[in-house]
């Protein structure tokens, strides 16, 4: 599944999340390393030594991502 966001796009698979930003930066994380902060509309990847976060545009994107990844 591909979700368009204002700063690029999020590509979801059953095992991995890829974020491709408009500035040609790419972020990768395994699904089990993804957490969400719904009040701030943030998706956070934390794999120990590597950590990144992404501000989503709206709550519909957050809901779609969580549904696709099977995270409630």
mmCIF file as Biopython writes it, N, C-alpha, C and O atoms, coordinates in Angstrom:
data_model
#
loop_
_atom_site.group_PDB
_atom_site.id
_atom_site.type_symbol
_atom_site.label_atom_id
_atom_site.label_alt_id
_atom_site.label_comp_id
_atom_site.label_asym_id
_atom_site.label_entity_id
_atom_site.label_seq_id
_atom_site.pdbx_PDB_ins_code
_atom_site.Cartn_x
_atom_site.Cartn_y
_atom_site.Cartn_z
_atom_site.occupancy
_atom_site.B_iso_or_equiv
_atom_site.auth_seq_id
_atom_site.auth_asym_id
_atom_site.pdbx_PDB_model_num
ATOM 1   N N  . UNK A ? 1  ? 0.846  -1.177 0.000  1.0 0.0 1  A 1 
ATOM 2   C CA . UNK A ? 1  ? 0.000  0.000  0.000  1.0 0.0 1  A 1 
ATOM 3   C C  . UNK A ? 1  ? 0.890  1.239  0.000  1.0 0.0 1  A 1 
ATOM 4   O O  . UNK A ? 1  ? 1.928  1.270  0.661  1.0 0.0 1  A 1 
ATOM 5   N N  . UNK A ? 2  ? 0.480  2.243  -0.737 1.0 0.0 2  A 1 
ATOM 6   C CA . UNK A ? 2  ? 1.198  3.516  -0.796 1.0 0.0 2  A 1 
ATOM 7   C C  . UNK A ? 2  ? 0.274  4.611  -0.281 1.0 0.0 2  A 1 
ATOM 8   O O  . UNK A ? 2  ? -0.871 4.729  -0.717 1.0 0.0 2  A 1 
ATOM 9   N N  . UNK A ? 3  ? 0.782  5.408  0.649  1.0 0.0 3  A 1 
ATOM 10  C CA . UNK A ? 3  ? 0.034  6.541  1.187  1.0 0.0 3  A 1 
ATOM 11  C C  . UNK A ? 3  ? 0.812  7.805  0.860  1.0 0.0 3  A 1 
ATOM 12  O O  . UNK A ? 3  ? 1.967  7.959  1.257  1.0 0.0 3  A 1 
ATOM 13  N N  . UNK A ? 4  ? 0.171  8.699  0.139  1.0 0.0 4  A 1 
ATOM 14  C CA . UNK A ? 4  ? 0.790  9.983  -0.204 1.0 0.0 4  A 1 
ATOM 15  C C  . UNK A ? 4  ? 0.692  10.916 0.997  1.0 0.0 4  A 1 
ATOM 16  O O  . UNK A ? 4  ? -0.363 11.031 1.619  1.0 0.0 4  A 1 
ATOM 17  N N  . UNK A ? 5  ? 1.806  11.585 1.319  1.0 0.0 5  A 1 
ATOM 18  C CA . UNK A ? 5  ? 1.820  12.606 2.359  1.0 0.0 5  A 1 
ATOM 19  C C  . UNK A ? 5  ? 2.423  13.867 1.746  1.0 0.0 5  A 1 
ATOM 20  O O  . UNK A ? 5  ? 3.016  13.817 0.668  1.0 0.0 5  A 1 
ATOM 21  N N  . UNK A ? 6  ? 2.272  14.975 2.423  1.0 0.0 6  A 1 
ATOM 22  C CA . UNK A ? 6  ? 2.732  16.246 1.851  1.0 0.0 6  A 1 
ATOM 23  C C  . UNK A ? 6  ? 4.237  16.271 1.604  1.0 0.0 6  A 1 
ATOM 24  O O  . UNK A ? 6  ? 4.706  16.972 0.707  1.0 0.0 6  A 1 
ATOM 25  N N  . UNK A ? 7  ? 4.994  15.515 2.390  1.0 0.0 7  A 1 
ATOM 26  C CA . UNK A ? 7  ? 6.454  15.527 2.241  1.0 0.0 7  A 1 
ATOM 27  C C  . UNK A ? 7  ? 6.995  14.356 1.425  1.0 0.0 7  A 1 
ATOM 28  O O  . UNK A ? 7  ? 8.211  14.209 1.299  1.0 0.0 7  A 1 
ATOM 29  N N  . UNK A ? 8  ? 6.109  13.513 0.864  1.0 0.0 8  A 1 
ATOM 30  C CA . UNK A ? 8  ? 6.549  12.376 0.066  1.0 0.0 8  A 1 
ATOM 31  C C  . UNK A ? 8  ? 5.513  11.273 0.060  1.0 0.0 8  A 1 
ATOM 32  O O  . UNK A ? 8  ? 4.327  11.520 -0.159 1.0 0.0 8  A 1 
ATOM 33  N N  . UNK A ? 9  ? 5.976  10.028 0.306  1.0 0.0 9  A 1 
ATOM 34  C CA . UNK A ? 9  ? 5.029  8.920  0.373  1.0 0.0 9  A 1 
ATOM 35  C C  . UNK A ? 9  ? 5.538  7.845  1.322  1.0 0.0 9  A 1 
ATOM 36  O O  . UNK A ? 9  ? 6.738  7.696  1.554  1.0 0.0 9  A 1 
ATOM 37  N N  . UNK A ? 10 ? 4.578  7.104  1.860  1.0 0.0 10 A 1 
ATOM 38  C CA . UNK A ? 10 ? 4.853  5.992  2.757  1.0 0.0 10 A 1 
ATOM 39  C C  . UNK A ? 10 ? 4.460  4.723  2.025  1.0 0.0 10 A 1 
ATOM 40  O O  . UNK A ? 10 ? 3.346  4.612  1.514  1.0 0.0 10 A 1 
ATOM 41  N N  . UNK A ? 11 ? 5.376  3.769  1.976  1.0 0.0 11 A 1 
ATOM 42  C CA . UNK A ? 11 ? 5.129  2.489  1.313  1.0 0.0 11 A 1 
ATOM 43  C C  . UNK A ? 11 ? 5.113  1.414  2.391  1.0 0.0 11 A 1 
ATOM 44  O O  . UNK A ? 11 ? 6.088  1.231  3.120  1.0 0.0 11 A 1 
ATOM 45  N N  . UNK A ? 12 ? 3.993  0.709  2.479  1.0 0.0 12 A 1 
ATOM 46  C CA . UNK A ? 12 ? 3.798  -0.282 3.535  1.0 0.0 12 A 1 
ATOM 47  C C  . UNK A ? 12 ? 3.783  -1.683 2.956  1.0 0.0 12 A 1 
ATOM 48  O O  . UNK A ? 12 ? 3.151  -1.933 1.930  1.0 0.0 12 A 1 
ATOM 49  N N  . UNK A ? 13 ? 4.473  -2.582 3.606  1.0 0.0 13 A 1 
ATOM 50  C CA . UNK A ? 13 ? 4.397  -4.007 3.284  1.0 0.0 13 A 1 
ATOM 51  C C  . UNK A ? 13 ? 4.142  -4.740 4.607  1.0 0.0 13 A 1 
ATOM 52  O O  . UNK A ? 13 ? 4.209  -4.117 5.667  1.0 0.0 13 A 1 
ATOM 53  N N  . UNK A ? 14 ? 3.859  -6.017 4.571  1.0 0.0 14 A 1 
ATOM 54  C CA . UNK A ? 14 ? 3.597  -6.734 5.824  1.0 0.0 14 A 1 
ATOM 55  C C  . UNK A ? 14 ? 4.777  -6.730 6.801  1.0 0.0 14 A 1 
ATOM 56  O O  . UNK A ? 14 ? 4.583  -6.943 7.998  1.0 0.0 14 A 1 
ATOM 57  N N  . UNK A ? 15 ? 5.992  -6.491 6.307  1.0 0.0 15 A 1 
ATOM 58  C CA . UNK A ? 15 ? 7.166  -6.583 7.167  1.0 0.0 15 A 1 
ATOM 59  C C  . UNK A ? 15 ? 7.970  -5.296 7.306  1.0 0.0 15 A 1 
ATOM 60  O O  . UNK A ? 15 ? 8.759  -5.152 8.240  1.0 0.0 15 A 1 
ATOM 61  N N  . UNK A ? 16 ? 7.769  -4.354 6.371  1.0 0.0 16 A 1 
ATOM 62  C CA . UNK A ? 16 ? 8.618  -3.170 6.335  1.0 0.0 16 A 1 
ATOM 63  C C  . UNK A ? 16 ? 7.826  -1.910 6.012  1.0 0.0 16 A 1 
ATOM 64  O O  . UNK A ? 16 ? 6.827  -1.947 5.295  1.0 0.0 16 A 1 
ATOM 65  N N  . UNK A ? 17 ? 8.304  -0.785 6.565  1.0 0.0 17 A 1 
ATOM 66  C CA . UNK A ? 17 ? 7.765  0.533  6.249  1.0 0.0 17 A 1 
ATOM 67  C C  . UNK A ? 17 ? 8.884  1.326  5.581  1.0 0.0 17 A 1 
ATOM 68  O O  . UNK A ? 17 ? 9.993  1.416  6.108  1.0 0.0 17 A 1 
ATOM 69  N N  . UNK A ? 18 ? 8.586  1.895  4.424  1.0 0.0 18 A 1 
ATOM 70  C CA . UNK A ? 18 ? 9.523  2.770  3.729  1.0 0.0 18 A 1 
ATOM 71  C C  . UNK A ? 18 ? 8.897  4.152  3.635  1.0 0.0 18 A 1 
ATOM 72  O O  . UNK A ? 18 ? 7.710  4.291  3.340  1.0 0.0 18 A 1 
ATOM 73  N N  . UNK A ? 19 ? 9.700  5.162  3.886  1.0 0.0 19 A 1 
ATOM 74  C CA . UNK A ? 19 ? 9.259  6.542  3.704  1.0 0.0 19 A 1 
ATOM 75  C C  . UNK A ? 19 ? 10.193 7.162  2.677  1.0 0.0 19 A 1 
ATOM 76  O O  . UNK A ? 19 ? 11.408 7.204  2.874  1.0 0.0 19 A 1 
ATOM 77  N N  . UNK A ? 20 ? 9.626  7.635  1.593  1.0 0.0 20 A 1 
ATOM 78  C CA . UNK A ? 20 ? 10.406 8.305  0.544  1.0 0.0 20 A 1 
ATOM 79  C C  . UNK A ? 20 ? 10.013 9.775  0.540  1.0 0.0 20 A 1 
ATOM 80  O O  . UNK A ? 20 ? 8.910  10.139 0.134  1.0 0.0 20 A 1 
ATOM 81  N N  . UNK A ? 21 ? 10.922 10.596 0.991  1.0 0.0 21 A 1 
ATOM 82  C CA . UNK A ? 21 ? 10.659 12.020 1.100  1.0 0.0 21 A 1 
ATOM 83  C C  . UNK A ? 21 ? 10.974 12.729 -0.206 1.0 0.0 21 A 1 
ATOM 84  O O  . UNK A ? 21 ? 11.784 12.258 -1.005 1.0 0.0 21 A 1 
ATOM 85  N N  . UNK A ? 22 ? 10.329 13.857 -0.409 1.0 0.0 22 A 1 
ATOM 86  C CA . UNK A ? 22 ? 10.498 14.624 -1.643 1.0 0.0 22 A 1 
ATOM 87  C C  . UNK A ? 22 ? 11.929 15.107 -1.848 1.0 0.0 22 A 1 
ATOM 88  O O  . UNK A ? 22 ? 12.321 15.400 -2.978 1.0 0.0 22 A 1 
ATOM 89  N N  . UNK A ? 23 ? 12.715 15.194 -0.779 1.0 0.0 23 A 1 
ATOM 90  C CA . UNK A ? 23 ? 14.107 15.644 -0.905 1.0 0.0 23 A 1 
ATOM 91  C C  . UNK A ? 23 ? 15.046 14.467 -1.184 1.0 0.0 23 A 1 
ATOM 92  O O  . UNK A ? 23 ? 16.257 14.577 -0.997 1.0 0.0 23 A 1 
ATOM 93  N N  . UNK A ? 24 ? 14.482 13.338 -1.634 1.0 0.0 24 A 1 
ATOM 94  C CA . UNK A ? 24 ? 15.220 12.135 -2.035 1.0 0.0 24 A 1 
ATOM 95  C C  . UNK A ? 24 ? 15.801 11.363 -0.856 1.0 0.0 24 A 1 
ATOM 96  O O  . UNK A ? 24 ? 16.638 10.483 -1.053 1.0 0.0 24 A 1 
ATOM 97  N N  . UNK A ? 25 ? 15.382 11.669 0.343  1.0 0.0 25 A 1 
ATOM 98  C CA . UNK A ? 25 ? 15.800 10.918 1.520  1.0 0.0 25 A 1 
ATOM 99  C C  . UNK A ? 25 ? 14.841 9.731  1.680  1.0 0.0 25 A 1 
ATOM 100 O O  . UNK A ? 25 ? 13.633 9.872  1.491  1.0 0.0 25 A 1 
ATOM 101 N N  . UNK A ? 26 ? 15.386 8.574  2.027  1.0 0.0 26 A 1 
ATOM 102 C CA . UNK A ? 26 ? 14.563 7.379  2.238  1.0 0.0 26 A 1 
ATOM 103 C C  . UNK A ? 26 ? 14.804 6.846  3.641  1.0 0.0 26 A 1 
ATOM 104 O O  . UNK A ? 26 ? 15.943 6.748  4.096  1.0 0.0 26 A 1 
ATOM 105 N N  . UNK A ? 27 ? 13.717 6.504  4.316  1.0 0.0 27 A 1 
ATOM 106 C CA . UNK A ? 27 ? 13.773 5.946  5.661  1.0 0.0 27 A 1 
ATOM 107 C C  . UNK A ? 27 ? 13.159 4.552  5.625  1.0 0.0 27 A 1 
ATOM 108 O O  . UNK A ? 27 ? 12.134 4.342  4.976  1.0 0.0 27 A 1 
ATOM 109 N N  . UNK A ? 28 ? 13.774 3.606  6.312  1.0 0.0 28 A 1 
ATOM 110 C CA . UNK A ? 28 ? 13.277 2.238  6.351  1.0 0.0 28 A 1 
ATOM 111 C C  . UNK A ? 28 ? 13.173 1.786  7.795  1.0 0.0 28 A 1 
ATOM 112 O O  . UNK A ? 28 ? 13.958 2.208  8.644  1.0 0.0 28 A 1 
ATOM 113 N N  . UNK A ? 29 ? 12.198 0.923  8.074  1.0 0.0 29 A 1 
ATOM 114 C CA . UNK A ? 29 ? 12.075 0.313  9.397  1.0 0.0 29 A 1 
ATOM 115 C C  . UNK A ? 29 ? 11.243 -0.965 9.282  1.0 0.0 29 A 1 
ATOM 116 O O  . UNK A ? 29 ? 10.348 -1.072 8.443  1.0 0.0 29 A 1 
ATOM 117 N N  . UNK A ? 30 ? 11.555 -1.903 10.124 1.0 0.0 30 A 1 
ATOM 118 C CA . UNK A ? 30 ? 10.739 -3.110 10.227 1.0 0.0 30 A 1 
ATOM 119 C C  . UNK A ? 30 ? 9.450  -2.748 10.962 1.0 0.0 30 A 1 
ATOM 120 O O  . UNK A ? 30 ? 9.456  -1.866 11.821 1.0 0.0 30 A 1 
ATOM 121 N N  . UNK A ? 31 ? 8.367  -3.409 10.639 1.0 0.0 31 A 1 
ATOM 122 C CA . UNK A ? 31 ? 7.063  -3.083 11.225 1.0 0.0 31 A 1 
ATOM 123 C C  . UNK A ? 31 ? 7.105  -3.163 12.751 1.0 0.0 31 A 1 
ATOM 124 O O  . UNK A ? 31 ? 6.491  -2.338 13.428 1.0 0.0 31 A 1 
ATOM 125 N N  . UNK A ? 32 ? 7.820  -4.147 13.299 1.0 0.0 32 A 1 
ATOM 126 C CA . UNK A ? 32 ? 7.844  -4.299 14.761 1.0 0.0 32 A 1 
ATOM 127 C C  . UNK A ? 32 ? 8.581  -3.159 15.462 1.0 0.0 32 A 1 
ATOM 128 O O  . UNK A ? 32 ? 8.485  -3.035 16.683 1.0 0.0 32 A 1 
ATOM 129 N N  . UNK A ? 33 ? 9.314  -2.323 14.721 1.0 0.0 33 A 1 
ATOM 130 C CA . UNK A ? 33 ? 10.019 -1.180 15.301 1.0 0.0 33 A 1 
ATOM 131 C C  . UNK A ? 33 ? 9.228  0.116  15.203 1.0 0.0 33 A 1 
ATOM 132 O O  . UNK A ? 33 ? 9.724  1.169  15.603 1.0 0.0 33 A 1 
ATOM 133 N N  . UNK A ? 34 ? 8.005  0.060  14.676 1.0 0.0 34 A 1 
ATOM 134 C CA . UNK A ? 34 ? 7.172  1.251  14.484 1.0 0.0 34 A 1 
ATOM 135 C C  . UNK A ? 34 ? 6.228  1.426  15.670 1.0 0.0 34 A 1 
ATOM 136 O O  . UNK A ? 34 ? 5.583  0.479  16.122 1.0 0.0 34 A 1 
ATOM 137 N N  . UNK A ? 35 ? 6.166  2.657  16.158 1.0 0.0 35 A 1 
ATOM 138 C CA . UNK A ? 35 ? 5.222  3.044  17.213 1.0 0.0 35 A 1 
ATOM 139 C C  . UNK A ? 35 ? 4.486  4.299  16.726 1.0 0.0 35 A 1 
ATOM 140 O O  . UNK A ? 35 ? 4.928  4.975  15.797 1.0 0.0 35 A 1 
ATOM 141 N N  . UNK A ? 36 ? 3.368  4.588  17.367 1.0 0.0 36 A 1 
ATOM 142 C CA . UNK A ? 36 ? 2.574  5.758  16.986 1.0 0.0 36 A 1 
ATOM 143 C C  . UNK A ? 36 ? 2.270  6.614  18.199 1.0 0.0 36 A 1 
ATOM 144 O O  . UNK A ? 36 ? 2.078  6.100  19.301 1.0 0.0 36 A 1 
ATOM 145 N N  . UNK A ? 37 ? 2.227  7.914  17.992 1.0 0.0 37 A 1 
ATOM 146 C CA . UNK A ? 37 ? 1.789  8.886  18.980 1.0 0.0 37 A 1 
ATOM 147 C C  . UNK A ? 37 ? 0.587  9.604  18.363 1.0 0.0 37 A 1 
ATOM 148 O O  . UNK A ? 37 ? 0.745  10.645 17.725 1.0 0.0 37 A 1 
ATOM 149 N N  . UNK A ? 38 ? -0.622 9.045  18.554 1.0 0.0 38 A 1 
ATOM 150 C CA . UNK A ? 38 ? -1.800 9.556  17.839 1.0 0.0 38 A 1 
ATOM 151 C C  . UNK A ? 38 ? -2.117 11.024 18.120 1.0 0.0 38 A 1 
ATOM 152 O O  . UNK A ? 38 ? -2.548 11.743 17.219 1.0 0.0 38 A 1 
ATOM 153 N N  . UNK A ? 39 ? -1.911 11.476 19.353 1.0 0.0 39 A 1 
ATOM 154 C CA . UNK A ? 39 ? -2.245 12.872 19.666 1.0 0.0 39 A 1 
ATOM 155 C C  . UNK A ? 39 ? -1.380 13.852 18.878 1.0 0.0 39 A 1 
ATOM 156 O O  . UNK A ? 39 ? -1.819 14.956 18.556 1.0 0.0 39 A 1 
ATOM 157 N N  . UNK A ? 40 ? -0.159 13.447 18.571 1.0 0.0 40 A 1 
ATOM 158 C CA . UNK A ? 40 ? 0.764  14.305 17.829 1.0 0.0 40 A 1 
ATOM 159 C C  . UNK A ? 40 ? 0.822  13.940 16.343 1.0 0.0 40 A 1 
ATOM 160 O O  . UNK A ? 40 ? 1.560  14.564 15.580 1.0 0.0 40 A 1 
ATOM 161 N N  . UNK A ? 41 ? 0.040  12.925 15.928 1.0 0.0 41 A 1 
ATOM 162 C CA . UNK A ? 41 ? 0.065  12.427 14.546 1.0 0.0 41 A 1 
ATOM 163 C C  . UNK A ? 41 ? 1.484  12.040 14.116 1.0 0.0 41 A 1 
ATOM 164 O O  . UNK A ? 41 ? 1.914  12.354 13.006 1.0 0.0 41 A 1 
ATOM 165 N N  . UNK A ? 42 ? 2.196  11.361 15.000 1.0 0.0 42 A 1 
ATOM 166 C CA . UNK A ? 42 ? 3.574  10.979 14.743 1.0 0.0 42 A 1 
ATOM 167 C C  . UNK A ? 42 ? 3.704  9.472  14.581 1.0 0.0 42 A 1 
ATOM 168 O O  . UNK A ? 42 ? 3.095  8.694  15.314 1.0 0.0 42 A 1 
ATOM 169 N N  . UNK A ? 43 ? 4.512  9.082  13.604 1.0 0.0 43 A 1 
ATOM 170 C CA . UNK A ? 43 ? 4.931  7.696  13.437 1.0 0.0 43 A 1 
ATOM 171 C C  . UNK A ? 43 ? 6.423  7.684  13.770 1.0 0.0 43 A 1 
ATOM 172 O O  . UNK A ? 43 ? 7.200  8.453  13.205 1.0 0.0 43 A 1 
ATOM 173 N N  . UNK A ? 44 ? 6.815  6.800  14.697 1.0 0.0 44 A 1 
ATOM 174 C CA . UNK A ? 44 ? 8.192  6.760  15.180 1.0 0.0 44 A 1 
ATOM 175 C C  . UNK A ? 44 ? 8.766  5.376  14.946 1.0 0.0 44 A 1 
ATOM 176 O O  . UNK A ? 44 ? 8.139  4.369  15.275 1.0 0.0 44 A 1 
ATOM 177 N N  . UNK A ? 45 ? 9.957  5.331  14.378 1.0 0.0 45 A 1 
ATOM 178 C CA . UNK A ? 45 ? 10.697 4.080  14.232 1.0 0.0 45 A 1 
ATOM 179 C C  . UNK A ? 45 ? 11.845 4.113  15.230 1.0 0.0 45 A 1 
ATOM 180 O O  . UNK A ? 45 ? 12.631 5.060  15.255 1.0 0.0 45 A 1 
ATOM 181 N N  . UNK A ? 46 ? 11.934 3.082  16.046 1.0 0.0 46 A 1 
ATOM 182 C CA . UNK A ? 46 ? 13.002 3.006  17.042 1.0 0.0 46 A 1 
ATOM 183 C C  . UNK A ? 46 ? 13.563 1.594  17.039 1.0 0.0 46 A 1 
ATOM 184 O O  . UNK A ? 46 ? 12.943 0.667  17.560 1.0 0.0 46 A 1 
ATOM 185 N N  . UNK A ? 47 ? 14.736 1.439  16.451 1.0 0.0 47 A 1 
ATOM 186 C CA . UNK A ? 47 ? 15.390 0.134  16.369 1.0 0.0 47 A 1 
ATOM 187 C C  . UNK A ? 47 ? 16.686 0.149  17.161 1.0 0.0 47 A 1 
ATOM 188 O O  . UNK A ? 47 ? 17.662 -0.492 16.771 1.0 0.0 47 A 1 
ATOM 189 N N  . UNK A ? 48 ? 16.703 0.866  18.258 1.0 0.0 48 A 1 
ATOM 190 C CA . UNK A ? 48 ? 17.908 0.933  19.085 1.0 0.0 48 A 1 
ATOM 191 C C  . UNK A ? 48 ? 18.846 2.021  18.606 1.0 0.0 48 A 1 
ATOM 192 O O  . UNK A ? 48 ? 18.699 3.183  18.985 1.0 0.0 48 A 1 
ATOM 193 N N  . UNK A ? 49 ? 19.808 1.653  17.776 1.0 0.0 49 A 1 
ATOM 194 C CA . UNK A ? 49 ? 20.805 2.612  17.313 1.0 0.0 49 A 1 
ATOM 195 C C  . UNK A ? 49 ? 20.260 3.548  16.238 1.0 0.0 49 A 1 
ATOM 196 O O  . UNK A ? 49 ? 20.844 4.601  15.982 1.0 0.0 49 A 1 
ATOM 197 N N  . UNK A ? 50 ? 19.157 3.179  15.613 1.0 0.0 50 A 1 
ATOM 198 C CA . UNK A ? 50 ? 18.566 3.999  14.551 1.0 0.0 50 A 1 
ATOM 199 C C  . UNK A ? 50 ? 17.175 4.425  14.989 1.0 0.0 50 A 1 
ATOM 200 O O  . UNK A ? 50 ? 16.363 3.605  15.418 1.0 0.0 50 A 1 
ATOM 201 N N  . UNK A ? 51 ? 16.916 5.723  14.871 1.0 0.0 51 A 1 
ATOM 202 C CA . UNK A ? 51 ? 15.607 6.244  15.268 1.0 0.0 51 A 1 
ATOM 203 C C  . UNK A ? 51 ? 15.226 7.395  14.350 1.0 0.0 51 A 1 
ATOM 204 O O  . UNK A ? 51 ? 16.045 8.262  14.044 1.0 0.0 51 A 1 
ATOM 205 N N  . UNK A ? 52 ? 13.957 7.389  13.911 1.0 0.0 52 A 1 
ATOM 206 C CA . UNK A ? 52 ? 13.434 8.504  13.135 1.0 0.0 52 A 1 
ATOM 207 C C  . UNK A ? 52 ? 11.958 8.668  13.446 1.0 0.0 52 A 1 
ATOM 208 O O  . UNK A ? 52 ? 11.306 7.749  13.942 1.0 0.0 52 A 1 
ATOM 209 N N  . UNK A ? 53 ? 11.440 9.852  13.147 1.0 0.0 53 A 1 
ATOM 210 C CA . UNK A ? 53 ? 10.013 10.112 13.340 1.0 0.0 53 A 1 
ATOM 211 C C  . UNK A ? 53 ? 9.493  10.906 12.154 1.0 0.0 53 A 1 
ATOM 212 O O  . UNK A ? 53 ? 10.235 11.614 11.473 1.0 0.0 53 A 1 
ATOM 213 N N  . UNK A ? 54 ? 8.196  10.762 11.931 1.0 0.0 54 A 1 
ATOM 214 C CA . UNK A ? 54 ? 7.559  11.428 10.798 1.0 0.0 54 A 1 
ATOM 215 C C  . UNK A ? 54 ? 6.223  11.986 11.245 1.0 0.0 54 A 1 
ATOM 216 O O  . UNK A ? 54 ? 5.401  11.263 11.806 1.0 0.0 54 A 1 
ATOM 217 N N  . UNK A ? 55 ? 6.004  13.259 11.000 1.0 0.0 55 A 1 
ATOM 218 C CA . UNK A ? 55 ? 4.733  13.912 11.296 1.0 0.0 55 A 1 
ATOM 219 C C  . UNK A ? 55 ? 3.786  13.656 10.125 1.0 0.0 55 A 1 
ATOM 220 O O  . UNK A ? 55 ? 4.094  13.992 8.982  1.0 0.0 55 A 1 
ATOM 221 N N  . UNK A ? 56 ? 2.641  13.062 10.421 1.0 0.0 56 A 1 
ATOM 222 C CA . UNK A ? 56 ? 1.641  12.789 9.393  1.0 0.0 56 A 1 
ATOM 223 C C  . UNK A ? 56 ? 0.763  14.015 9.184  1.0 0.0 56 A 1 
ATOM 224 O O  . UNK A ? 56 ? 0.714  14.902 10.036 1.0 0.0 56 A 1 
ATOM 225 N N  . UNK A ? 57 ? 0.072  14.064 8.057  1.0 0.0 57 A 1 
ATOM 226 C CA . UNK A ? 57 ? -0.759 15.220 7.721  1.0 0.0 57 A 1 
ATOM 227 C C  . UNK A ? 57 ? -2.081 15.233 8.470  1.0 0.0 57 A 1 
ATOM 228 O O  . UNK A ? 57 ? -2.554 16.294 8.879  1.0 0.0 57 A 1 
ATOM 229 N N  . UNK A ? 58 ? -2.688 14.045 8.654  1.0 0.0 58 A 1 
ATOM 230 C CA . UNK A ? 58 ? -4.000 14.000 9.302  1.0 0.0 58 A 1 
ATOM 231 C C  . UNK A ? 58 ? -4.247 12.626 9.933  1.0 0.0 58 A 1 
ATOM 232 O O  . UNK A ? 58 ? -3.495 11.676 9.713  1.0 0.0 58 A 1 
ATOM 233 N N  . UNK A ? 59 ? -5.303 12.552 10.709 1.0 0.0 59 A 1 
ATOM 234 C CA . UNK A ? 59 ? -5.611 11.312 11.437 1.0 0.0 59 A 1 
ATOM 235 C C  . UNK A ? 59 ? -6.051 10.181 10.504 1.0 0.0 59 A 1 
ATOM 236 O O  . UNK A ? 59 ? -5.922 9.011  10.863 1.0 0.0 59 A 1 
ATOM 237 N N  . UNK A ? 60 ? -6.567 10.505 9.320  1.0 0.0 60 A 1 
ATOM 238 C CA . UNK A ? 60 ? -6.938 9.459  8.364  1.0 0.0 60 A 1 
ATOM 239 C C  . UNK A ? 60 ? -5.709 8.685  7.895  1.0 0.0 60 A 1 
ATOM 240 O O  . UNK A ? 60 ? -5.769 7.468  7.720  1.0 0.0 60 A 1 
ATOM 241 N N  . UNK A ? 61 ? -4.611 9.380  7.696  1.0 0.0 61 A 1 
ATOM 242 C CA . UNK A ? 61 ? -3.368 8.694  7.322  1.0 0.0 61 A 1 
ATOM 243 C C  . UNK A ? 61 ? -2.921 7.763  8.438  1.0 0.0 61 A 1 
ATOM 244 O O  . UNK A ? 61 ? -2.528 6.624  8.186  1.0 0.0 61 A 1 
ATOM 245 N N  . UNK A ? 62 ? -2.981 8.245  9.660  1.0 0.0 62 A 1 
ATOM 246 C CA . UNK A ? 62 ? -2.606 7.430  10.819 1.0 0.0 62 A 1 
ATOM 247 C C  . UNK A ? 62 ? -3.457 6.169  10.901 1.0 0.0 62 A 1 
ATOM 248 O O  . UNK A ? 62 ? -2.935 5.073  11.107 1.0 0.0 62 A 1 
ATOM 249 N N  . UNK A ? 63 ? -4.760 6.325  10.742 1.0 0.0 63 A 1 
ATOM 250 C CA . UNK A ? 63 ? -5.682 5.179  10.797 1.0 0.0 63 A 1 
ATOM 251 C C  . UNK A ? 63 ? -5.399 4.191  9.669  1.0 0.0 63 A 1 
ATOM 252 O O  . UNK A ? 63 ? -5.418 2.979  9.888  1.0 0.0 63 A 1 
ATOM 253 N N  . UNK A ? 64 ? -5.140 4.694  8.472  1.0 0.0 64 A 1 
ATOM 254 C CA . UNK A ? 64 ? -4.861 3.826  7.327  1.0 0.0 64 A 1 
ATOM 255 C C  . UNK A ? 64 ? -3.579 3.022  7.533  1.0 0.0 64 A 1 
ATOM 256 O O  . UNK A ? 64 ? -3.531 1.828  7.236  1.0 0.0 64 A 1 
ATOM 257 N N  . UNK A ? 65 ? -2.558 3.676  8.036  1.0 0.0 65 A 1 
ATOM 258 C CA . UNK A ? 65 ? -1.285 2.994  8.279  1.0 0.0 65 A 1 
ATOM 259 C C  . UNK A ? 65 ? -1.456 1.920  9.344  1.0 0.0 65 A 1 
ATOM 260 O O  . UNK A ? 65 ? -1.012 0.786  9.164  1.0 0.0 65 A 1 
ATOM 261 N N  . UNK A ? 66 ? -2.095 2.270  10.446 1.0 0.0 66 A 1 
ATOM 262 C CA . UNK A ? 66 ? -2.293 1.300  11.519 1.0 0.0 66 A 1 
ATOM 263 C C  . UNK A ? 66 ? -3.124 0.120  11.050 1.0 0.0 66 A 1 
ATOM 264 O O  . UNK A ? 66 ? -2.836 -1.020 11.413 1.0 0.0 66 A 1 
ATOM 265 N N  . UNK A ? 67 ? -4.146 0.372  10.254 1.0 0.0 67 A 1 
ATOM 266 C CA . UNK A ? 67 ? -5.000 -0.715 9.741  1.0 0.0 67 A 1 
ATOM 267 C C  . UNK A ? 67 ? -4.209 -1.632 8.814  1.0 0.0 67 A 1 
ATOM 268 O O  . UNK A ? 67 ? -4.323 -2.855 8.900  1.0 0.0 67 A 1 
ATOM 269 N N  . UNK A ? 68 ? -3.411 -1.045 7.931  1.0 0.0 68 A 1 
ATOM 270 C CA . UNK A ? 68 ? -2.634 -1.848 6.980  1.0 0.0 68 A 1 
ATOM 271 C C  . UNK A ? 68 ? -1.583 -2.702 7.703  1.0 0.0 68 A 1 
ATOM 272 O O  . UNK A ? 68 ? -1.313 -3.832 7.295  1.0 0.0 68 A 1 
ATOM 273 N N  . UNK A ? 69 ? -0.996 -2.165 8.766  1.0 0.0 69 A 1 
ATOM 274 C CA . UNK A ? 69 ? 0.024  -2.900 9.512  1.0 0.0 69 A 1 
ATOM 275 C C  . UNK A ? 69 ? -0.569 -3.836 10.568 1.0 0.0 69 A 1 
ATOM 276 O O  . UNK A ? 69 ? 0.151  -4.626 11.177 1.0 0.0 69 A 1 
ATOM 277 N N  . UNK A ? 70 ? -1.889 -3.743 10.781 1.0 0.0 70 A 1 
ATOM 278 C CA . UNK A ? 70 ? -2.535 -4.591 11.772 1.0 0.0 70 A 1 
ATOM 279 C C  . UNK A ? 70 ? -2.277 -4.161 13.196 1.0 0.0 70 A 1 
ATOM 280 O O  . UNK A ? 70 ? -2.266 -4.982 14.113 1.0 0.0 70 A 1 
ATOM 281 N N  . UNK A ? 71 ? -2.067 -2.855 13.380 1.0 0.0 71 A 1 
ATOM 282 C CA . UNK A ? 71 ? -1.815 -2.286 14.712 1.0 0.0 71 A 1 
ATOM 283 C C  . UNK A ? 71 ? -3.060 -1.551 15.160 1.0 0.0 71 A 1 
ATOM 284 O O  . UNK A ? 71 ? -3.540 -0.653 14.469 1.0 0.0 71 A 1 
ATOM 285 N N  . UNK A ? 72 ? -3.577 -1.922 16.300 1.0 0.0 72 A 1 
ATOM 286 C CA . UNK A ? 72 ? -4.788 -1.253 16.801 1.0 0.0 72 A 1 
ATOM 287 C C  . UNK A ? 72 ? -4.497 -0.275 17.889 1.0 0.0 72 A 1 
ATOM 288 O O  . UNK A ? 72 ? -5.414 0.363  18.407 1.0 0.0 72 A 1 
#
